[in-house]
Amino acid sequence: MARITLNSDCDPGDPFLGQVRGRFLALSPGGLELIDGLHAPGIGAQRLGFRLRRAWPWFPPQTLHLLLCDTGAASHWCLLQADDGQCLLGADQEALGTALPPGSTLTCRRFAIHDQGRFRARDELPELALRCLSGDLFEGDISTWRGPDPLQVSDNARSEHRLIDCDGFGNLISDAAPQPSRLPREAWLNGQALPIASGPYASLGDERAYLVMGCDGYLEVSRRGGAAGEGVLGALLELRW
């Protein structure tokens, strides 16, 4: 059975998403597992792509992730295919690039929308997505895309990162996911020393902001009893290992 996740920068109740769901079901009645993925209005393409990057490893092979950003102004759609059969289909280059898992290499097939003025994502995207899953694809420009290099660190090495996202609990998520998982020896946030917590969130000793290891392997800035604050998104996180 085909498996497709819907991810967008729309409100989950937006009629556009309902129309896309309906079109999928009309084209593939009974033969499609349609999963509501990530819907995050107003956070920007980069943060939405980063959230999909964090979710990607938890999905089984042969899943197509449809990224519905910039659908109205799109001139091209890109299909990214990973070795395990997972696919990512979308138009926004920033969101697509940020969604790629570290160390991944994907084949990109780029499709031009020749009649852009009449293109309707709600009508044509489901058909394109189902063709991608079935392998019934028309010609497109082919290239190779690579995700960010895995963060492999050695003792006393230094690295620089950014706080990219804020989750529902107010934790600030960085793009640092060391492999193998480990905490740095020292950390600085915008040049200010940042204490490091070796235990889970509940072990934070006071209400200062701490650097902690998130449950999916990304380093986070967290504060006990309150949000660490979206105001520092994009801040520089410096680490010594």
Contacts in CASP RR format, 6 or more apart in sequence:
PFRMAT RR
TARGET T0000
AUTHOR 0000-0000-0000
METHOD contacts of the structure
MODEL  1
MARITLNSDCDPGDPFLGQVRGRFLALSPGGLELIDGLHAPGIGAQRLGF
RLRRAWPWFPPQTLHLLLCDTGAASHWCLLQADDGQCLLGADQEALGTAL
PPGSTLTCRRFAIHDQGRFRARDELPELALRCLSGDLFEGDISTWRGPDP
LQVSDNARSEHRLIDCDGFGNLISDAAPQPSRLPREAWLNGQALPIASGP
YASLGDERAYLVMGCDGYLEVSRRGGAAGEGVLGALLELRW
1 31 0 8 1.000
1 32 0 8 1.000
1 33 0 8 1.000
2 28 0 8 1.000
2 31 0 8 1.000
2 32 0 8 1.000
2 33 0 8 1.000
2 64 0 8 1.000
2 130 0 8 1.000
2 133 0 8 1.000
2 134 0 8 1.000
3 32 0 8 1.000
3 33 0 8 1.000
3 35 0 8 1.000
3 60 0 8 1.000
3 62 0 8 1.000
3 63 0 8 1.000
3 64 0 8 1.000
4 24 0 8 1.000
4 32 0 8 1.000
4 33 0 8 1.000
4 34 0 8 1.000
4 35 0 8 1.000
4 63 0 8 1.000
4 64 0 8 1.000
4 65 0 8 1.000
4 66 0 8 1.000
4 129 0 8 1.000
4 133 0 8 1.000
5 35 0 8 1.000
5 36 0 8 1.000
5 37 0 8 1.000
5 59 0 8 1.000
5 63 0 8 1.000
5 64 0 8 1.000
5 65 0 8 1.000
5 66 0 8 1.000
6 17 0 8 1.000
6 20 0 8 1.000
6 21 0 8 1.000
6 34 0 8 1.000
6 35 0 8 1.000
6 36 0 8 1.000
6 37 0 8 1.000
6 39 0 8 1.000
6 66 0 8 1.000
6 68 0 8 1.000
7 37 0 8 1.000
7 38 0 8 1.000
7 39 0 8 1.000
7 48 0 8 1.000
7 52 0 8 1.000
7 65 0 8 1.000
7 66 0 8 1.000
7 67 0 8 1.000
7 68 0 8 1.000
8 14 0 8 1.000
8 17 0 8 1.000
8 38 0 8 1.000
8 39 0 8 1.000
8 40 0 8 1.000
8 48 0 8 1.000
8 67 0 8 1.000
8 68 0 8 1.000
8 69 0 8 1.000
9 39 0 8 1.000
9 40 0 8 1.000
9 41 0 8 1.000
9 42 0 8 1.000
9 43 0 8 1.000
9 44 0 8 1.000
9 45 0 8 1.000
9 48 0 8 1.000
9 68 0 8 1.000
9 69 0 8 1.000
10 16 0 8 1.000
10 17 0 8 1.000
10 39 0 8 1.000
10 41 0 8 1.000
10 68 0 8 1.000
11 39 0 8 1.000
11 41 0 8 1.000
12 36 0 8 1.000
12 39 0 8 1.000
16 68 0 8 1.000
16 121 0 8 1.000
16 122 0 8 1.000
17 39 0 8 1.000
17 68 0 8 1.000
19 122 0 8 1.000
20 68 0 8 1.000
20 121 0 8 1.000
20 122 0 8 1.000
20 125 0 8 1.000
20 126 0 8 1.000
21 34 0 8 1.000
23 122 0 8 1.000
23 123 0 8 1.000
23 125 0 8 1.000
23 126 0 8 1.000
23 127 0 8 1.000
24 32 0 8 1.000
24 34 0 8 1.000
24 126 0 8 1.000
24 129 0 8 1.000
24 130 0 8 1.000
25 32 0 8 1.000
25 34 0 8 1.000
27 126 0 8 1.000
27 127 0 8 1.000
27 130 0 8 1.000
28 130 0 8 1.000
32 130 0 8 1.000
37 55 0 8 1.000
38 48 0 8 1.000
38 51 0 8 1.000
38 52 0 8 1.000
38 55 0 8 1.000
40 47 0 8 1.000
40 48 0 8 1.000
40 51 0 8 1.000
43 165 0 8 1.000
45 69 0 8 1.000
45 70 0 8 1.000
45 92 0 8 1.000
45 94 0 8 1.000
45 95 0 8 1.000
45 98 0 8 1.000
46 94 0 8 1.000
46 95 0 8 1.000
46 98 0 8 1.000
46 164 0 8 1.000
47 164 0 8 1.000
47 165 0 8 1.000
48 67 0 8 1.000
48 69 0 8 1.000
48 95 0 8 1.000
49 67 0 8 1.000
49 95 0 8 1.000
49 96 0 8 1.000
49 97 0 8 1.000
49 98 0 8 1.000
49 99 0 8 1.000
50 98 0 8 1.000
50 99 0 8 1.000
50 164 0 8 1.000
50 165 0 8 1.000
50 173 0 8 1.000
50 175 0 8 1.000
51 165 0 8 1.000
52 65 0 8 1.000
52 67 0 8 1.000
52 88 0 8 1.000
52 95 0 8 1.000
52 99 0 8 1.000
53 98 0 8 1.000
53 99 0 8 1.000
53 100 0 8 1.000
53 101 0 8 1.000
54 173 0 8 1.000
54 216 0 8 1.000
54 218 0 8 1.000
56 65 0 8 1.000
56 86 0 8 1.000
56 99 0 8 1.000
56 101 0 8 1.000
57 101 0 8 1.000
59 65 0 8 1.000
59 86 0 8 1.000
61 84 0 8 1.000
61 85 0 8 1.000
61 86 0 8 1.000
62 85 0 8 1.000
62 86 0 8 1.000
62 133 0 8 1.000
63 85 0 8 1.000
63 86 0 8 1.000
63 87 0 8 1.000
64 86 0 8 1.000
64 87 0 8 1.000
64 88 0 8 1.000
64 89 0 8 1.000
64 129 0 8 1.000
64 132 0 8 1.000
64 133 0 8 1.000
65 86 0 8 1.000
65 87 0 8 1.000
65 88 0 8 1.000
65 89 0 8 1.000
65 99 0 8 1.000
66 89 0 8 1.000
66 90 0 8 1.000
66 125 0 8 1.000
66 129 0 8 1.000
67 88 0 8 1.000
67 89 0 8 1.000
67 90 0 8 1.000
67 91 0 8 1.000
67 92 0 8 1.000
67 95 0 8 1.000
67 96 0 8 1.000
67 99 0 8 1.000
68 90 0 8 1.000
68 121 0 8 1.000
68 125 0 8 1.000
69 90 0 8 1.000
69 91 0 8 1.000
69 92 0 8 1.000
69 95 0 8 1.000
70 91 0 8 1.000
70 92 0 8 1.000
70 95 0 8 1.000
71 91 0 8 1.000
71 121 0 8 1.000
71 125 0 8 1.000
72 119 0 8 1.000
72 121 0 8 1.000
74 90 0 8 1.000
74 91 0 8 1.000
74 113 0 8 1.000
74 116 0 8 1.000
74 119 0 8 1.000
74 121 0 8 1.000
75 112 0 8 1.000
75 113 0 8 1.000
75 116 0 8 1.000
76 91 0 8 1.000
76 110 0 8 1.000
76 111 0 8 1.000
76 112 0 8 1.000
76 113 0 8 1.000
77 89 0 8 1.000
77 90 0 8 1.000
77 91 0 8 1.000
77 110 0 8 1.000
77 111 0 8 1.000
77 113 0 8 1.000
77 125 0 8 1.000
77 128 0 8 1.000
78 88 0 8 1.000
78 89 0 8 1.000
78 90 0 8 1.000
78 91 0 8 1.000
78 93 0 8 1.000
78 96 0 8 1.000
78 108 0 8 1.000
78 109 0 8 1.000
78 110 0 8 1.000
78 111 0 8 1.000
79 87 0 8 1.000
79 88 0 8 1.000
79 89 0 8 1.000
79 90 0 8 1.000
79 108 0 8 1.000
79 109 0 8 1.000
79 110 0 8 1.000
79 111 0 8 1.000
79 132 0 8 1.000
79 137 0 8 1.000
80 87 0 8 1.000
80 88 0 8 1.000
80 89 0 8 1.000
80 96 0 8 1.000
80 100 0 8 1.000
80 106 0 8 1.000
80 107 0 8 1.000
80 108 0 8 1.000
80 145 0 8 1.000
81 87 0 8 1.000
81 106 0 8 1.000
81 107 0 8 1.000
81 108 0 8 1.000
81 109 0 8 1.000
82 88 0 8 1.000
82 104 0 8 1.000
82 106 0 8 1.000
83 105 0 8 1.000
87 132 0 8 1.000
87 133 0 8 1.000
88 96 0 8 1.000
88 99 0 8 1.000
88 100 0 8 1.000
88 106 0 8 1.000
89 125 0 8 1.000
89 128 0 8 1.000
89 129 0 8 1.000
89 132 0 8 1.000
90 96 0 8 1.000
96 145 0 8 1.000
97 145 0 8 1.000
97 147 0 8 1.000
100 106 0 8 1.000
100 145 0 8 1.000
100 146 0 8 1.000
100 147 0 8 1.000
100 148 0 8 1.000
101 147 0 8 1.000
102 147 0 8 1.000
102 148 0 8 1.000
102 149 0 8 1.000
102 150 0 8 1.000
102 151 0 8 1.000
102 177 0 8 1.000
102 179 0 8 1.000
103 146 0 8 1.000
103 147 0 8 1.000
103 148 0 8 1.000
103 149 0 8 1.000
103 150 0 8 1.000
104 146 0 8 1.000
104 147 0 8 1.000
105 144 0 8 1.000
105 145 0 8 1.000
105 146 0 8 1.000
105 147 0 8 1.000
106 144 0 8 1.000
106 145 0 8 1.000
106 146 0 8 1.000
106 147 0 8 1.000
107 142 0 8 1.000
107 143 0 8 1.000
107 144 0 8 1.000
107 145 0 8 1.000
108 142 0 8 1.000
108 143 0 8 1.000
108 144 0 8 1.000
108 145 0 8 1.000
109 137 0 8 1.000
109 140 0 8 1.000
109 141 0 8 1.000
109 142 0 8 1.000
110 140 0 8 1.000
110 141 0 8 1.000
110 142 0 8 1.000
110 143 0 8 1.000
111 128 0 8 1.000
111 138 0 8 1.000
111 140 0 8 1.000
112 140 0 8 1.000
113 119 0 8 1.000
131 137 0 8 1.000
131 138 0 8 1.000
148 175 0 8 1.000
150 177 0 8 1.000
150 179 0 8 1.000
151 159 0 8 1.000
151 176 0 8 1.000
151 177 0 8 1.000
151 178 0 8 1.000
151 179 0 8 1.000
152 178 0 8 1.000
152 179 0 8 1.000
153 159 0 8 1.000
153 178 0 8 1.000
153 182 0 8 1.000
153 184 0 8 1.000
153 241 0 8 1.000
154 241 0 8 1.000
155 241 0 8 1.000
156 240 0 8 1.000
156 241 0 8 1.000
157 240 0 8 1.000
157 241 0 8 1.000
158 238 0 8 1.000
158 239 0 8 1.000
158 240 0 8 1.000
158 241 0 8 1.000
159 176 0 8 1.000
159 238 0 8 1.000
159 239 0 8 1.000
159 241 0 8 1.000
160 236 0 8 1.000
160 237 0 8 1.000
160 238 0 8 1.000
160 239 0 8 1.000
161 174 0 8 1.000
161 175 0 8 1.000
161 176 0 8 1.000
161 219 0 8 1.000
161 236 0 8 1.000
161 237 0 8 1.000
161 238 0 8 1.000
161 239 0 8 1.000
162 174 0 8 1.000
162 175 0 8 1.000
162 234 0 8 1.000
162 235 0 8 1.000
162 236 0 8 1.000
162 237 0 8 1.000
163 172 0 8 1.000
163 173 0 8 1.000
163 174 0 8 1.000
163 189 0 8 1.000
163 221 0 8 1.000
163 232 0 8 1.000
163 233 0 8 1.000
163 234 0 8 1.000
163 235 0 8 1.000
163 237 0 8 1.000
164 173 0 8 1.000
164 174 0 8 1.000
164 175 0 8 1.000
164 233 0 8 1.000
164 234 0 8 1.000
165 172 0 8 1.000
165 173 0 8 1.000
165 233 0 8 1.000
166 172 0 8 1.000
166 173 0 8 1.000
166 227 0 8 1.000
166 228 0 8 1.000
166 229 0 8 1.000
166 230 0 8 1.000
166 233 0 8 1.000
167 173 0 8 1.000
169 227 0 8 1.000
170 222 0 8 1.000
170 223 0 8 1.000
170 226 0 8 1.000
170 227 0 8 1.000
170 228 0 8 1.000
170 229 0 8 1.000
170 230 0 8 1.000
171 201 0 8 1.000
171 212 0 8 1.000
171 214 0 8 1.000
171 220 0 8 1.000
171 221 0 8 1.000
171 222 0 8 1.000
171 227 0 8 1.000
171 228 0 8 1.000
172 220 0 8 1.000
172 221 0 8 1.000
172 222 0 8 1.000
172 228 0 8 1.000
172 229 0 8 1.000
172 230 0 8 1.000
172 232 0 8 1.000
172 233 0 8 1.000
173 218 0 8 1.000
173 220 0 8 1.000
174 218 0 8 1.000
174 219 0 8 1.000
174 220 0 8 1.000
174 221 0 8 1.000
174 237 0 8 1.000
175 218 0 8 1.000
176 218 0 8 1.000
176 219 0 8 1.000
176 237 0 8 1.000
176 239 0 8 1.000
177 216 0 8 1.000
177 217 0 8 1.000
177 218 0 8 1.000
177 219 0 8 1.000
178 184 0 8 1.000
178 217 0 8 1.000
178 219 0 8 1.000
178 241 0 8 1.000
181 213 0 8 1.000
181 217 0 8 1.000
182 241 0 8 1.000
183 196 0 8 1.000
183 198 0 8 1.000
183 211 0 8 1.000
183 213 0 8 1.000
183 219 0 8 1.000
184 196 0 8 1.000
184 211 0 8 1.000
184 219 0 8 1.000
184 239 0 8 1.000
184 240 0 8 1.000
184 241 0 8 1.000
185 196 0 8 1.000
185 240 0 8 1.000
185 241 0 8 1.000
186 193 0 8 1.000
186 196 0 8 1.000
186 239 0 8 1.000
186 240 0 8 1.000
187 193 0 8 1.000
187 194 0 8 1.000
187 195 0 8 1.000
187 196 0 8 1.000
187 211 0 8 1.000
187 237 0 8 1.000
187 238 0 8 1.000
187 239 0 8 1.000
187 240 0 8 1.000
188 194 0 8 1.000
188 237 0 8 1.000
188 238 0 8 1.000
188 239 0 8 1.000
189 209 0 8 1.000
189 211 0 8 1.000
189 221 0 8 1.000
189 232 0 8 1.000
189 235 0 8 1.000
189 236 0 8 1.000
189 237 0 8 1.000
189 238 0 8 1.000
190 232 0 8 1.000
190 235 0 8 1.000
190 236 0 8 1.000
191 236 0 8 1.000
191 238 0 8 1.000
194 209 0 8 1.000
194 210 0 8 1.000
194 211 0 8 1.000
194 221 0 8 1.000
194 237 0 8 1.000
195 208 0 8 1.000
195 209 0 8 1.000
195 210 0 8 1.000
195 211 0 8 1.000
196 210 0 8 1.000
196 211 0 8 1.000
196 212 0 8 1.000
197 203 0 8 1.000
197 204 0 8 1.000
197 205 0 8 1.000
197 210 0 8 1.000
197 211 0 8 1.000
197 212 0 8 1.000
197 222 0 8 1.000
199 212 0 8 1.000
199 213 0 8 1.000
200 212 0 8 1.000
201 212 0 8 1.000
201 222 0 8 1.000
201 224 0 8 1.000
204 210 0 8 1.000
204 212 0 8 1.000
204 222 0 8 1.000
204 223 0 8 1.000
204 224 0 8 1.000
205 224 0 8 1.000
206 224 0 8 1.000
207 223 0 8 1.000
207 224 0 8 1.000
207 225 0 8 1.000
207 226 0 8 1.000
208 223 0 8 1.000
209 221 0 8 1.000
209 222 0 8 1.000
209 223 0 8 1.000
209 228 0 8 1.000
210 221 0 8 1.000
210 222 0 8 1.000
210 223 0 8 1.000
210 224 0 8 1.000
211 219 0 8 1.000
211 220 0 8 1.000
211 221 0 8 1.000
211 237 0 8 1.000
212 219 0 8 1.000
212 220 0 8 1.000
212 221 0 8 1.000
212 222 0 8 1.000
213 219 0 8 1.000
213 220 0 8 1.000
214 220 0 8 1.000
219 237 0 8 1.000
219 239 0 8 1.000
221 228 0 8 1.000
221 232 0 8 1.000
221 237 0 8 1.000
222 228 0 8 1.000
223 229 0 8 1.000
END
